[in-house]
Amino acid sequence: MGAMGHRLTKIVTRTGDDGTTGLGDGTRVAKDALRIEVLGNVDELSSALGCVLAEPLPEAIRGLLASVQNDLFDLGGEVCIPGRSALWDAHVERLDRQIERLREPLPVLREFVLPGGSRAGAACHLARAVCRRAERSLVALRAAESASELSVQYLNRLSDVLFLAARTINAHDGQAEPTWRPGGEVEGS
């Protein structure tokens, strides 16, 4: 086991009992600091993807989402150490290629799709919504302190990938996509 293996052997440190947490550069900040909010949102996004990955999926989607989870860990490391860059143009370009690959076989949308479908499809829609929150918090961090423009681009593209992945999963599972009906049907009308 290398040096990294020994870093994670002590889980309970009690150093956060005072409401602060340590960044990757050793700086201590309040647990409600904007940078920590971003880290929490990115962690929640990765966890939401873990829920999608726990479902039966087309192998191409499984490989894509597993790769994205790794990227999100890199992104978290970038946010954890102010001024650090961990994502590159190639990360965003890879997502751009995935967007085109996923979009190609899907029917053109004529209505707004509501989150739902199969369990995996609905979970992927939820991950997309969490991704948008992570993106909003990263934009706020970028305005208040510093954060990589490339990371914002990555999360923006990722939400598109997750929308298309949810549609792909639902198509693979033979699930019709629920669509928005303006005004809907109201009981008793």
GROMACS elastic network, one bead per residue, 0.5 to 0.9 nm:
[ bonds ]
;  ai    aj funct       b0    kb
    1     4     6  0.76787   500
    1     5     6  0.56115   500
    1     6     6  0.75379   500
    2     5     6  0.54897   500
    2     6     6  0.71261   500
    3     6     6  0.54581   500
    3     7     6  0.66590   500
    4     7     6  0.52354   500
    4     8     6  0.71900   500
    5     8     6  0.59661   500
    5     9     6  0.71792   500
    6     9     6  0.54315   500
    6    10     6  0.82853   500
    7    10     6  0.73312   500
    8    11     6  0.64747   500
   10    13     6  0.67275   500
   12    15     6  0.84960   500
   13    16     6  0.75230   500
   13    17     6  0.88874   500
   14    17     6  0.53932   500
   14    18     6  0.84851   500
   15    18     6  0.70813   500
   15    19     6  0.86792   500
   15    20     6  0.76478   500
   15    21     6  0.72945   500
   15    22     6  0.85571   500
   16    19     6  0.54617   500
   16    20     6  0.50980   500
   16    21     6  0.53448   500
   16    22     6  0.81485   500
   16    31     6  0.82533   500
   17    20     6  0.72512   500
   17    21     6  0.88292   500
   18    21     6  0.86028   500
   18    30     6  0.88316   500
   19    29     6  0.85056   500
   19    30     6  0.59362   500
   19    31     6  0.57089   500
   19    32     6  0.83226   500
   20    28     6  0.61329   500
   20    29     6  0.52504   500
   20    31     6  0.50220   500
   20    32     6  0.83357   500
   21    27     6  0.83079   500
   21    28     6  0.53934   500
   21    29     6  0.55682   500
   21    30     6  0.62969   500
   21    31     6  0.58133   500
   21    36     6  0.84138   500
   22    25     6  0.78526   500
   22    26     6  0.56966   500
   22    27     6  0.55975   500
   22    29     6  0.63710   500
   22    30     6  0.88168   500
   22    80     6  0.87375   500
   23    26     6  0.53718   500
   23    27     6  0.53247   500
   23    28     6  0.61656   500
   23    29     6  0.73398   500
   23    36     6  0.86288   500
   23    79     6  0.88144   500
   23    80     6  0.52591   500
   23    81     6  0.63062   500
   23    82     6  0.85747   500
   24    27     6  0.73602   500
   24    77     6  0.74667   500
   24    78     6  0.89674   500
   24    79     6  0.88111   500
   24    80     6  0.51991   500
   24    82     6  0.84314   500
   25    28     6  0.89090   500
   25    80     6  0.76256   500
   25    81     6  0.55539   500
   25    82     6  0.78555   500
   26    81     6  0.87881   500
   29    32     6  0.82768   500
   29    33     6  0.66266   500
   29    35     6  0.88070   500
   29    36     6  0.82250   500
   30    33     6  0.52871   500
   30    36     6  0.80205   500
   31    34     6  0.86447   500
   31    35     6  0.89269   500
   31    36     6  0.61374   500
   31    37     6  0.79921   500
   32    35     6  0.83039   500
   32    36     6  0.63715   500
   32    37     6  0.65179   500
   33    36     6  0.52988   500
   33    37     6  0.63426   500
   33    38     6  0.88846   500
   34    38     6  0.63305   500
   34    39     6  0.86986   500
   34   137     6  0.74839   500
   34   138     6  0.85812   500
   34   140     6  0.78784   500
   34   141     6  0.61889   500
   34   144     6  0.86057   500
   35    38     6  0.51888   500
   35    39     6  0.63728   500
   35    40     6  0.87310   500
   35    79     6  0.68650   500
   35    80     6  0.74794   500
   35   137     6  0.84755   500
   35   138     6  0.80835   500
   35   141     6  0.64107   500
   35   145     6  0.87120   500
   36    40     6  0.60873   500
   36    41     6  0.85462   500
   36    79     6  0.85728   500
   36    80     6  0.80215   500
   37    40     6  0.50833   500
   37    41     6  0.61738   500
   37    42     6  0.86464   500
   37   134     6  0.85421   500
   37   137     6  0.70849   500
   37   138     6  0.87716   500
   38    41     6  0.50703   500
   38    42     6  0.61562   500
   38    43     6  0.85124   500
   38    76     6  0.82411   500
   38    79     6  0.76256   500
   38   133     6  0.88983   500
   38   134     6  0.60987   500
   38   135     6  0.83197   500
   38   136     6  0.88243   500
   38   137     6  0.55396   500
   38   138     6  0.58317   500
   38   141     6  0.76396   500
   39    42     6  0.51648   500
   39    43     6  0.60909   500
   39    44     6  0.85375   500
   39    75     6  0.87699   500
   39    76     6  0.57932   500
   39    77     6  0.87220   500
   39    79     6  0.68365   500
   39    80     6  0.72749   500
   39   134     6  0.83573   500
   39   138     6  0.89953   500
   40    43     6  0.50147   500
   40    44     6  0.60354   500
   40    45     6  0.85237   500
   40    76     6  0.88974   500
   40   134     6  0.83809   500
   41    45     6  0.61156   500
   41    46     6  0.86427   500
   41   130     6  0.71393   500
   41   131     6  0.77980   500
   41   133     6  0.69600   500
   41   135     6  0.86259   500
   41   137     6  0.78088   500
   42    46     6  0.62727   500
   42    47     6  0.86075   500
   42    72     6  0.66199   500
   42    73     6  0.81353   500
   42    75     6  0.79197   500
   42    76     6  0.65949   500
   42   130     6  0.83097   500
   42   131     6  0.75263   500
   42   133     6  0.89502   500
   42   134     6  0.57952   500
   42   135     6  0.87220   500
   43    46     6  0.50977   500
   43    47     6  0.61588   500
   43    48     6  0.85829   500
   43    72     6  0.77882   500
   43    73     6  0.79375   500
   43    76     6  0.76371   500
   44    48     6  0.60374   500
   44    49     6  0.85485   500
   44   127     6  0.86042   500
   44   130     6  0.71995   500
   44   131     6  0.87512   500
   44   134     6  0.86469   500
   45    49     6  0.62310   500
   45    50     6  0.85742   500
   45    69     6  0.85243   500
   45    72     6  0.82231   500
   45   127     6  0.59375   500
   45   128     6  0.81947   500
   45   129     6  0.88506   500
   45   130     6  0.55922   500
   45   131     6  0.58902   500
   45   134     6  0.75169   500
   46    49     6  0.50433   500
   46    50     6  0.62446   500
   46    51     6  0.88534   500
   46    68     6  0.82322   500
   46    69     6  0.55249   500
   46    70     6  0.86568   500
   46    72     6  0.66425   500
   46    73     6  0.80128   500
   46   127     6  0.82345   500
   47    51     6  0.64880   500
   47    52     6  0.88522   500
   47    69     6  0.85810   500
   47   127     6  0.85973   500
   48    51     6  0.51018   500
   48    52     6  0.65626   500
   48    53     6  0.87288   500
   48   123     6  0.72492   500
   48   124     6  0.77716   500
   48   126     6  0.72963   500
   48   127     6  0.52063   500
   48   128     6  0.89467   500
   48   130     6  0.77780   500
   49    53     6  0.61032   500
   49    54     6  0.85932   500
   49    65     6  0.67947   500
   49    66     6  0.81255   500
   49    68     6  0.86161   500
   49    69     6  0.71409   500
   49   123     6  0.79025   500
   49   124     6  0.70827   500
   49   127     6  0.61007   500
   50    54     6  0.61958   500
   50    65     6  0.85415   500
   50    66     6  0.83294   500
   50    69     6  0.80854   500
   51    54     6  0.50995   500
   51    55     6  0.70498   500
   51   120     6  0.81386   500
   51   123     6  0.68621   500
   51   124     6  0.84828   500
   51   127     6  0.88376   500
   52    55     6  0.55735   500
   52    56     6  0.83986   500
   52    57     6  0.82023   500
   52    62     6  0.86694   500
   52    65     6  0.84594   500
   52   119     6  0.82684   500
   52   120     6  0.54188   500
   52   121     6  0.78829   500
   52   122     6  0.86652   500
   52   123     6  0.55241   500
   52   124     6  0.59222   500
   52   127     6  0.80948   500
   53    56     6  0.74152   500
   53    57     6  0.72689   500
   53    61     6  0.89124   500
   53    62     6  0.63727   500
   53    65     6  0.73539   500
   53    66     6  0.76691   500
   53   120     6  0.80360   500
   54    57     6  0.86032   500
   54   120     6  0.83889   500
   55   119     6  0.75418   500
   55   120     6  0.56926   500
   56    59     6  0.89260   500
   56    62     6  0.87316   500
   56   120     6  0.72704   500
   57    60     6  0.81984   500
   57    61     6  0.65035   500
   57    62     6  0.60301   500
   57   120     6  0.73326   500
   57   169     6  0.67898   500
   57   172     6  0.83585   500
   57   173     6  0.86658   500
   58    61     6  0.54489   500
   58    62     6  0.63256   500
   58    63     6  0.88694   500
   58   168     6  0.87045   500
   58   169     6  0.70955   500
   58   172     6  0.72822   500
   59    63     6  0.61425   500
   59    64     6  0.85207   500
   60    63     6  0.52770   500
   60    64     6  0.61998   500
   60    65     6  0.87160   500
   61    64     6  0.50313   500
   61    65     6  0.60958   500
   61    66     6  0.84836   500
   61   165     6  0.67945   500
   61   168     6  0.83713   500
   61   169     6  0.78958   500
   62    65     6  0.53500   500
   62    66     6  0.61179   500
   62    67     6  0.85961   500
   63    66     6  0.52102   500
   63    67     6  0.61887   500
   63    68     6  0.86578   500
   64    67     6  0.51915   500
   64    68     6  0.62521   500
   64    69     6  0.88013   500
   64    98     6  0.83660   500
   65    69     6  0.62070   500
   65    70     6  0.87524   500
   65   162     6  0.87574   500
   66    69     6  0.51595   500
   66    70     6  0.66241   500
   66    71     6  0.89018   500
   67    70     6  0.52337   500
   67    71     6  0.64279   500
   67    72     6  0.87912   500
   68    72     6  0.61200   500
   68    73     6  0.86778   500
   68   158     6  0.83808   500
   69    72     6  0.50454   500
   69    73     6  0.64412   500
   69    74     6  0.88310   500
   70    73     6  0.51814   500
   70    74     6  0.65377   500
   70    75     6  0.87613   500
   71    75     6  0.61559   500
   71    76     6  0.86209   500
   71    86     6  0.87190   500
   71    87     6  0.75578   500
   71    91     6  0.79339   500
   72    76     6  0.60605   500
   72    77     6  0.84948   500
   73    76     6  0.50295   500
   73    77     6  0.62502   500
   73    78     6  0.86484   500
   74    77     6  0.50262   500
   74    78     6  0.62532   500
   74    79     6  0.87969   500
   74    85     6  0.89445   500
   74    86     6  0.57483   500
   74    87     6  0.69518   500
   75    79     6  0.63253   500
   75    80     6  0.85497   500
   75    85     6  0.83222   500
   75    86     6  0.62741   500
   75    87     6  0.65767   500
   75   151     6  0.68976   500
   76    79     6  0.51063   500
   76    80     6  0.59782   500
   76    81     6  0.87280   500
   76    86     6  0.89037   500
   77    81     6  0.64214   500
   77    84     6  0.80371   500
   77    85     6  0.87009   500
   77    86     6  0.73041   500
   78    81     6  0.55410   500
   78    82     6  0.69538   500
   78    83     6  0.75621   500
   78    84     6  0.51354   500
   78    85     6  0.55748   500
   78    86     6  0.54948   500
   78    87     6  0.79327   500
   78   147     6  0.82776   500
   78   148     6  0.83047   500
   78   151     6  0.88129   500
   79    82     6  0.60201   500
   79    83     6  0.81064   500
   79    84     6  0.74087   500
   79    85     6  0.85915   500
   79   138     6  0.88141   500
   79   146     6  0.88868   500
   79   147     6  0.68338   500
   79   148     6  0.84346   500
   80    84     6  0.83323   500
   81    84     6  0.56371   500
   81    85     6  0.88256   500
   82    85     6  0.87889   500
   82   145     6  0.88195   500
   82   146     6  0.69732   500
   82   147     6  0.73342   500
   83   146     6  0.71472   500
   83   147     6  0.72317   500
   83   148     6  0.80725   500
   84   147     6  0.86699   500
   84   148     6  0.84096   500
   85    88     6  0.77856   500
   85   147     6  0.89100   500
   85   148     6  0.70591   500
   85   150     6  0.89656   500
   85   151     6  0.88507   500
   86   151     6  0.87085   500
   87    90     6  0.79729   500
   87    91     6  0.62831   500
   87    92     6  0.83009   500
   87   148     6  0.85854   500
   87   150     6  0.69139   500
   87   151     6  0.65619   500
   87   154     6  0.82569   500
   88    91     6  0.55023   500
   88    92     6  0.71719   500
   88    93     6  0.89339   500
   88   150     6  0.69795   500
   88   151     6  0.84489   500
   89    92     6  0.53507   500
   89    93     6  0.61038   500
   89    94     6  0.85733   500
   89   150     6  0.71733   500
   89   154     6  0.89537   500
   90    94     6  0.59545   500
   90    95     6  0.86255   500
   91    94     6  0.52179   500
   91    95     6  0.65537   500
   91    96     6  0.88493   500
   91   150     6  0.89587   500
   91   154     6  0.71404   500
   92    95     6  0.51432   500
   92    96     6  0.62629   500
   92    97     6  0.87739   500
   92   150     6  0.76550   500
   92   151     6  0.85950   500
   92   153     6  0.69654   500
   92   154     6  0.53011   500
   92   155     6  0.88507   500
   92   157     6  0.71121   500
   92   158     6  0.85595   500
   93    97     6  0.62923   500
   93    98     6  0.86585   500
   94    97     6  0.51720   500
   94    98     6  0.63187   500
   94    99     6  0.87481   500
   95    99     6  0.61392   500
   95   100     6  0.87628   500
   95   154     6  0.76960   500
   95   157     6  0.63611   500
   95   158     6  0.67086   500
   95   160     6  0.89009   500
   95   161     6  0.69321   500
   96    99     6  0.51090   500
   96   100     6  0.65556   500
   96   101     6  0.87396   500
   96   157     6  0.70013   500
   96   158     6  0.89382   500
   96   161     6  0.83331   500
   97   100     6  0.53092   500
   97   101     6  0.61850   500
   97   102     6  0.86259   500
   98   102     6  0.59088   500
   98   103     6  0.82952   500
   98   161     6  0.68377   500
   99   102     6  0.52980   500
   99   103     6  0.59381   500
   99   104     6  0.85706   500
   99   157     6  0.80819   500
   99   158     6  0.88328   500
   99   160     6  0.70132   500
   99   161     6  0.55033   500
   99   164     6  0.71735   500
   99   165     6  0.88686   500
  100   103     6  0.51653   500
  100   104     6  0.61046   500
  101   104     6  0.56556   500
  101   105     6  0.78762   500
  102   105     6  0.67387   500
  102   106     6  0.72788   500
  102   161     6  0.77435   500
  102   164     6  0.60732   500
  102   165     6  0.68870   500
  102   167     6  0.88743   500
  102   168     6  0.70574   500
  103   106     6  0.55242   500
  103   107     6  0.83036   500
  103   108     6  0.86713   500
  103   164     6  0.64580   500
  103   165     6  0.89411   500
  103   168     6  0.85395   500
  104   107     6  0.82493   500
  105   168     6  0.86104   500
  106   109     6  0.85612   500
  106   164     6  0.84204   500
  106   167     6  0.76459   500
  106   168     6  0.71474   500
  106   171     6  0.81105   500
  109   112     6  0.72466   500
  109   113     6  0.80402   500
  111   179     6  0.62821   500
  111   180     6  0.67882   500
  111   181     6  0.84268   500
  112   178     6  0.86606   500
  112   179     6  0.56102   500
  112   180     6  0.55125   500
  112   181     6  0.84863   500
  113   116     6  0.85812   500
  113   167     6  0.89634   500
  113   177     6  0.63966   500
  113   178     6  0.58529   500
  113   180     6  0.61705   500
  114   117     6  0.88477   500
  114   125     6  0.88502   500
  114   177     6  0.72487   500
  114   178     6  0.52792   500
  114   179     6  0.51600   500
  114   180     6  0.60180   500
  115   121     6  0.79575   500
  115   122     6  0.57587   500
  115   123     6  0.86988   500
  115   124     6  0.87169   500
  115   125     6  0.55577   500
  115   126     6  0.75479   500
  115   166     6  0.85678   500
  115   177     6  0.80701   500
  115   178     6  0.71424   500
  115   179     6  0.85380   500
  116   119     6  0.75603   500
  116   120     6  0.88925   500
  116   121     6  0.62916   500
  116   123     6  0.80037   500
  116   124     6  0.89758   500
  116   125     6  0.72012   500
  116   166     6  0.86534   500
  116   170     6  0.85367   500
  116   177     6  0.70018   500
  116   178     6  0.65074   500
  117   120     6  0.79751   500
  117   121     6  0.56327   500
  117   122     6  0.57441   500
  117   166     6  0.85398   500
  117   167     6  0.86359   500
  117   169     6  0.87378   500
  117   170     6  0.58127   500
  117   173     6  0.86059   500
  117   174     6  0.89347   500
  117   175     6  0.54757   500
  117   176     6  0.64448   500
  117   177     6  0.58301   500
  117   178     6  0.68521   500
  118   122     6  0.59909   500
  118   123     6  0.83815   500
  118   169     6  0.77714   500
  118   170     6  0.59281   500
  118   173     6  0.68206   500
  118   174     6  0.85182   500
  118   175     6  0.62112   500
  118   176     6  0.88733   500
  119   122     6  0.52088   500
  119   123     6  0.60305   500
  119   124     6  0.85506   500
  119   170     6  0.89059   500
  120   123     6  0.50277   500
  120   124     6  0.61175   500
  120   125     6  0.86828   500
  120   166     6  0.75238   500
  120   169     6  0.68591   500
  120   170     6  0.77940   500
  120   173     6  0.89730   500
  121   124     6  0.50783   500
  121   125     6  0.63438   500
  121   126     6  0.87458   500
  121   165     6  0.77645   500
  121   167     6  0.68466   500
  121   168     6  0.80368   500
  121   169     6  0.54171   500
  121   170     6  0.53970   500
  121   173     6  0.86269   500
  121   175     6  0.88147   500
  122   125     6  0.50410   500
  122   126     6  0.63113   500
  122   127     6  0.86986   500
  122   166     6  0.69831   500
  122   170     6  0.84980   500
  123   127     6  0.62346   500
  123   128     6  0.86562   500
  123   166     6  0.79852   500
  124   128     6  0.62426   500
  124   129     6  0.87940   500
  124   162     6  0.62030   500
  124   163     6  0.73366   500
  124   165     6  0.71005   500
  124   166     6  0.51908   500
  124   167     6  0.89368   500
  124   169     6  0.85111   500
  125   129     6  0.64475   500
  125   130     6  0.87900   500
  125   162     6  0.68340   500
  125   163     6  0.62273   500
  125   165     6  0.85928   500
  125   166     6  0.59265   500
  125   167     6  0.88112   500
  126   129     6  0.51214   500
  126   130     6  0.63267   500
  126   131     6  0.85587   500
  127   130     6  0.50305   500
  127   131     6  0.60403   500
  127   132     6  0.87035   500
  127   159     6  0.82585   500
  127   162     6  0.71800   500
  127   163     6  0.89919   500
  128   132     6  0.63640   500
  128   133     6  0.88300   500
  128   158     6  0.78463   500
  128   159     6  0.50692   500
  128   160     6  0.78050   500
  128   161     6  0.84027   500
  128   162     6  0.53841   500
  128   163     6  0.63162   500
  128   166     6  0.87742   500
  129   132     6  0.51398   500
  129   133     6  0.65081   500
  129   134     6  0.87747   500
  129   159     6  0.76214   500
  130   133     6  0.50690   500
  130   134     6  0.62207   500
  130   135     6  0.85895   500
  130   159     6  0.87890   500
  131   134     6  0.50156   500
  131   135     6  0.61163   500
  131   136     6  0.86565   500
  131   155     6  0.65187   500
  131   156     6  0.80480   500
  131   158     6  0.73389   500
  131   159     6  0.58415   500
  131   162     6  0.86308   500
  132   136     6  0.61907   500
  132   137     6  0.86787   500
  132   155     6  0.74054   500
  132   156     6  0.73353   500
  132   158     6  0.89277   500
  132   159     6  0.64338   500
  133   136     6  0.50653   500
  133   137     6  0.62288   500
  133   138     6  0.85292   500
  134   137     6  0.52176   500
  134   138     6  0.61113   500
  134   139     6  0.86406   500
  134   155     6  0.75569   500
  135   138     6  0.50434   500
  135   139     6  0.61708   500
  135   140     6  0.86614   500
  135   151     6  0.85841   500
  135   152     6  0.61114   500
  135   153     6  0.86679   500
  135   154     6  0.88344   500
  135   155     6  0.56341   500
  135   156     6  0.66482   500
  135   159     6  0.89063   500
  136   139     6  0.51289   500
  136   140     6  0.63111   500
  136   141     6  0.87157   500
  136   152     6  0.86349   500
  137   140     6  0.50093   500
  137   141     6  0.61942   500
  137   142     6  0.85733   500
  138   142     6  0.60686   500
  138   143     6  0.86481   500
  138   147     6  0.70646   500
  138   148     6  0.87535   500
  138   151     6  0.81251   500
  138   152     6  0.65669   500
  138   155     6  0.89638   500
  139   143     6  0.63246   500
  139   144     6  0.87171   500
  139   147     6  0.79153   500
  139   149     6  0.85402   500
  139   152     6  0.66600   500
  140   143     6  0.51727   500
  140   144     6  0.61890   500
  140   145     6  0.84584   500
  141   144     6  0.50759   500
  141   145     6  0.56161   500
  141   146     6  0.62376   500
  141   147     6  0.63852   500
  142   145     6  0.55254   500
  142   148     6  0.71661   500
  142   149     6  0.77789   500
  142   152     6  0.87425   500
  143   146     6  0.68751   500
  143   147     6  0.82209   500
  147   150     6  0.86925   500
  147   151     6  0.75543   500
  147   152     6  0.82088   500
  148   151     6  0.52361   500
  148   152     6  0.67428   500
  148   153     6  0.88710   500
  149   152     6  0.51705   500
  149   153     6  0.63540   500
  149   154     6  0.86729   500
  150   154     6  0.60749   500
  150   155     6  0.87445   500
  151   155     6  0.63174   500
  151   156     6  0.85547   500
  152   155     6  0.53181   500
  152   156     6  0.61772   500
  152   157     6  0.86925   500
  153   156     6  0.50264   500
  153   157     6  0.61629   500
  153   158     6  0.84134   500
  154   157     6  0.52556   500
  154   158     6  0.59579   500
  154   159     6  0.87480   500
  155   159     6  0.62419   500
  155   160     6  0.88008   500
  156   159     6  0.55306   500
  156   160     6  0.69313   500
  157   160     6  0.52152   500
  157   161     6  0.63158   500
  157   162     6  0.87486   500
  158   162     6  0.60751   500
  158   163     6  0.85628   500
  159   162     6  0.50643   500
  159   163     6  0.62287   500
  159   164     6  0.86972   500
  160   163     6  0.51353   500
  160   164     6  0.62969   500
  160   165     6  0.84681   500
  161   164     6  0.51952   500
  161   165     6  0.59108   500
  161   166     6  0.85537   500
  162   166     6  0.60246   500
  162   167     6  0.85522   500
  163   166     6  0.52127   500
  163   167     6  0.64153   500
  163   168     6  0.86771   500
  164   167     6  0.50290   500
  164   168     6  0.60480   500
  164   169     6  0.85401   500
  165   169     6  0.60094   500
  165   170     6  0.85175   500
  166   169     6  0.50946   500
  166   170     6  0.61732   500
  166   171     6  0.85776   500
  167   170     6  0.51643   500
  167   171     6  0.61402   500
  167   172     6  0.85608   500
  167   177     6  0.74141   500
  168   171     6  0.50969   500
  168   172     6  0.60708   500
  168   173     6  0.85363   500
  169   172     6  0.50274   500
  169   173     6  0.60803   500
  169   174     6  0.85542   500
  169   175     6  0.84799   500
  170   174     6  0.60560   500
  170   176     6  0.69087   500
  170   177     6  0.70103   500
  171   174     6  0.50300   500
  171   175     6  0.58589   500
  171   176     6  0.72235   500
  171   177     6  0.81803   500
  172   175     6  0.76504   500
  173   176     6  0.89547   500
  175   178     6  0.89224   500
  180   183     6  0.88638   500
  180   184     6  0.77364   500
  181   185     6  0.81831   500
  182   185     6  0.88817   500
  183   186     6  0.79497   500
  185   188     6  0.89948   500
  185   189     6  0.76924   500
  186   189     6  0.58087   500
